[in-house]
Amino acid sequence: MDITLAKINDKVVVVKILGRLDMSAANKLKETFSEYLKEYKNFVFDCSEMDFIDSTGLGAFIVCQQSATKASGKICIANLQSKPRMLFEITRAYKIFDVYDNTKSAIESFE
């Protein structure tokens, strides 16, 4: 898994997750996000190139969401592919996260 960061404006940062978010990558996401949270508060997780997520990866998303909330921030999820979308449906993670079909809509939700 790789992670890239793109600052969109003063309100929102896009975190692009590439590859598999599984047990072997979950800690990397949590640690990287913790560093980003020192400077930014609102995030869009762009999952357009994340082809797999397991329960540990979903747990990492939840930890990131809790950390952002404590820092008065927010996370939106965008561009879920079919396999990750299935996990979100099965676990009803849609109730925890604001999920958008595209990055543009997710960014606009912060305005």
Phi, psi and omega in degrees: 000139173238155180228132174237156182236135177224117178282124182270311178202192181290347183258330193225141175235136177261125176253112181265127181253123183245133176094215185261131173253092182231193184304323183285342183248349186300316180295324178299317178298312181298317180293316179296316180298321179301321176293316179298324184293341177292334183248330185235162182239326185247133188226146166246121174271107179275112185255021183297336180243017174264108187268353181203142172217136176250186183297328177292321176296318177297321176299323177295320175301317182294318177300317178298318179298316179297319179295317179296318180298317178298331180267016182062034178242191184206152175237135170243150178252136180226152171063042177294131176278175190299313181292312176298324179299322179298317178297320178297323179289314182297318184271353183061034178296345176300337179283340182266323185246152167275116184248131182238152180288336181214162183295321181302312179297321179295317179296317180297336180293343179275351184275000000 
